[in-house]
C-alpha cells in the first residue's frame, strides 16, 4: 500500500531526498509503467516522471492508462501531480504556484483520439459514469495550499493535446474558460477519478501562452522558470508529506447492476 504518489512533468525527472529507492516496472493490461518507489518522512511514496529521463517521452507518447492502473494495483491512497504551464491570463505573474480547482477538457480524449476512460469492455462490472462536484480532491487541495503558503487558487486548468503548441486563435478561445494550459494532466485527472483515487494538481506558470502578451516570453526566462519550478514543487511536496493525512475519495461512480 502506497501513502502518496507523485507524478511529475517537464524539468522534474527525479525526487531529491527519496529514501530506500527501488525502481519498479509494473505490468498492466495497457503496457508497463516505470515507477520509483521509496520513502519520505516515514511515508511510502512512489514517483512517476511522465516524460521519462531526459524528456524522452513526449505528451502524445505517455501511456496514461498504464501509469494510473499501476498506481491502482499498488493500492495508492492519493496522487499529487505537477505540471509546468502556459499562462492564459496576462494579469497572473510567471513563476507562481497554482493549486487548481477545476478542469477544462471537453474533448475527453487521449492524444490518439481514443476516448479517455478506463472503461472499455461491455458488461464490465466496474463500468460506470464518474460524477463529481469538482474533479480534484478538496481535502488534498487544502493540504497542498497549506504546504505552498500562498499559491494561486480559484484557477482552472485547461488540457490541450500536444505535442505542438496552440495557435493564437486557439489560445484566445481557451482564455474564456481557463487560466493555465498544458498538455499532460487532463487524462490523469479523469482516470484517477474513474479508479477512485483522490487526485490534486499543482501548477507553475513558466511562460505566457501564444498571443497572451504582445511579445512572447523570452526563451531564457522560460528556461529559468523551468529550473525554478522543480525547486518550488520539491519544497511544497516535502512540506506536504510531513503533515500529510490520507484524503477520502469525494467523487462517485454511478454503476449498473
N, C-alpha and C positions, 0 to 999 in steps of 0.2 A: 504494500500500500504506500502511495506517494502523497506527502502532505501538500506539495505545490509543484506545478510545472511552470517553467518559464520558456516562452517561445520568443526568440529574438529576431531582429531583422538586419537591415543593411548596416555595416560597420560594427556589429555586435556579434562576434563569432565565438566567444568563449566567456565564461563567467568567472572572473577573478575571485579567488578565495573558496572555490568549491572544494570541499574536503572529501576524502575517501572516493575519489573519482573512479568511475568504471564506464567504459564505452559499451553500449548495448546496441544490438541490431535485432529489432523486434519484427518478426514475420507476421504480416496480416494478409487478409484476402485481397487487399489492394496493392500489395507490394511490401517492401521492407522500409522500416523507419529507423534512422540513426539517432540515438538518444544518448546523452551523457548523464549518468546517474551519480549522485553524491549527497553531501550533507552540508547544511549551513545552519549555524546556531542550534545544532542538535536536531534539526528537522530534515526529513527525507525530501530531497529536491531532485528533479530532472530538468535538463536543459536541452532544448532543440534550437539549433541555428537554422532557420528556414532556408537560408541561401547556401548552407554548407560553408566549408572553409574557403576563404578567398572569393566568396560570392560566386561559386561555381554553378549555382542553381538560380536561374532567372525566375521571375514571378510565374511565368507560364509553365515552368517545369516543376513547381512544387507539388508533391503528392500529398495534398491536404488530407484526404481520407485515410491514408496510411498513418500519417502523423497523429491525427486525432483518435483513430481506432486504437493505435498502440498505447496512447495515454489512458484510454478507457480500460484496456486489458491490464495495465499496470495499476488499476484502481486509483487513479489520480483524483484527489479531492477537489482541486480547483486549478485554474490556469490564469496566469497573468502574462499577457503578450505585450511586446513593444513594437513600435513602428515609427520610423522617421517619415515625415510628411511634407507635402507641399501645402503651403498656407493659402487659403482661398479668400480670407478676409484681410484687406490691407491695413486694418487698424490693429491687428494682432502682431506683436513683435516676434521676430525669429528667435530661435534658441530658447523657447519657452515650453515647459512641460504641460501636457494636457491630459486630463482624465475624461474620456468620452462617456456620454450618457445616451447616445442614440446612433443609429446606423442608417446610411443611405446606400442601398444595394438592391435597387428594384429589379435588375435582371436576374438575380439569384442564380448565376451560372458560373461554373468553373471556366478557366481560360479556354478550354477546348470546346465550349458551348454546351456541355452536358449540364443538366440541372444540378444545382448544388444541394445535395441531400445525401443522407446515409441510407435512405430507404430506396431500394432498387427492385425488390422481389415482390411480386403479387402474393398476397396472403401471408406475408411475413408477420408473425405475431407482434413484433416490435414496431410495426409501421404506425404512422400517425401524423398529426399536424402539430407542429411546435407553436404554442400560443404563449405570448408574453406581454407584459406591460412595457418592459424595456429590454433590449437584447443583452444588457450587461448586468452582472450581479451587483445590486446596490450595496450589499453588505461588504463585498470585496472592494468595490469602488471607494467606499468610505475609509477602509483601511489604507488604500493606496494614497488617497488625498491626505490623510494624516501623516503618512510617511514622506510625502512630497513637499509638505509645508504650504506652499501657495501656488498650486497648479491652476491652469485654466480649467474651468468646469462649465457645464451647460453648453457644451460644444458637440457638434455632430461630426462623425467620421464618415466619409464617402469612400467607397471602394470602386476602383476603376481597373479593369483587366489590362495587363501590360503584355509585353514589355515596353511598348512605345509609350511616350508621354502624351498627354492630351493637348489638343489644339486649343487656340484661344476661345473659339466658339463653344467647345465642349466645357471648358473651364467656366465660361460665363454662365452656362446652364447649371453646372454643379454649385455655383455660388448662391443659387436660390435656395439650396437645401442643406448645405454643409459648410463647415469652417476649415476642414482639413481634408486632404485626399492622399491616398497611397494605393499600392497595387497588391496588397497581400492579406490583409486581415479579414476581409469580408467572409470568405468561405470558412475560416476558422470559427468565427462568431456563430455562424449558422450550425455547423457540425457539432460544436461544443454544446449548443442548446439541444440539438436532437439527441445527443448522447447523455444529456442531463449532467453536464459538468459545469459548475459555476465558472464564468469567464469574465475578465475585465481587460481593458485595453488602455495602455499608456502611450501617448504620442509625444513627438518632439518636432517642431517645425524647423526645417533646415533651409528652405528657400520659399519664395513666393511662386505660386503656380503661374503657368503661362498667361500673360496678359493682366495679371492682378496689379502689377506696378508698371509704370511707363518703361522702366529699364529692368531687364532681368537681373536676378541675384547674381553677383559675380561668382565665378567658379571657385575662387579662393575662399570666399565667405562660406559657400556651400561645404567645401571640404573641412573648413574649421568647425562648422556646426556639426558635421558628422562626428568629428572627434569629441566634441562636447557632449553629444548625445549619449555615447557609451558611458562616459563618466556619470552623467546625470541619471541614466537608467540604473546603473550598477548601485549608486548610492541609495536611490529610492528602494530598490529591491532588497538590499541588505537591511535597511531600516524596517521595511515591511515585514521581513521574515522574523526579525527579533520579537515583534509583538503579534505575529500572525495567529489568527484563530480561524478554524475551518468554517467557511460560509456555507449556508444551505442553498440548494438549487431553488430558484424563485420562479422558474417558468413552469409550463405544464404541457404535457404531451397528450393530445386527445387521440385515444386509440380505439380501435374497432374490435369487438369480440367476434 
